[in-house]
């Protein structure tokens, strides 16, 4: 499950958002045409802070390569509405990310969510009405790993024969 999926589940449940009102940026979803609240999630950065490889022997005597990378993913949570819902409910994002449900999802998915910073008013005029937009930044500490078999090069059959040719010059 991706970081955006985790945050989407948390916001859907804790803010009791209607179906289809929380989605990822650039996900081919049309913006709602009504005046009510919707939330857009967007990756702004993925910063690696650890990248390791180690080799392990399995129980059946094979060697595997275990690659591990740790990232801090910076996610922008944008609350938008034509009515006042975005302004009035922006604080609920911080509460949702600190809820018991959020803690359970973090433990199940082995991630850690932090919210740092303020709720920033990014509202602007759109045509003849004002689109209320409030942004909240969250950081998710996440780990990815991949395990692959390592080929042994001493296991290939030797089918060639080397027969040196000797030339003795007199």
Steps between C-alpha positions, in 0.01 A plus 500: 500500500644839403536795736222683318268200543569494874425870540191468280363221721566704814333816365204309354424336833595764755352797313202293380553611142244390238614245241733646235580826680863413588731420210857520376620792289512429126300177532260570210214589734279794412469762772161504672261757352322578827604745773590238763834389640739276308859405579793453260814312606832571331861381539731801512824315576640155574830533680711189559690485828621140487576255220652164588571160351579187695537139403331221693506122482160333488410177676541305175855629452433766237635852514259793473560871461292710741471864388354752745428870447353743752331822390333805639204572274370856516128508427285805441139465615285767334148561627288687245142625484301787360308521828670543839556128571871508409563782747276362773626141483874545431589421862334159465789379281745535788257330735441214254872436456537469879196276552505145631394377154799680346731339754366153419547553124855625558587190700340265248691659211826565689502874436506809719301816424601838639331832443729796520418856429192706472173488314565742215227702327554466124157629398465682171242654272361264238277670244246696706522293817775427747636147528591440863818295521690406811820294485643271765839332463564153633816294498491123482801291593479188288721204421513300178677170455561249224642150523646328192694182445870530430639284220811300581752505223674183622189292428527517120627180337845520349456373146816641349833330504821683488788318342812704483708479192871488555744624243859444565721715293844379433 
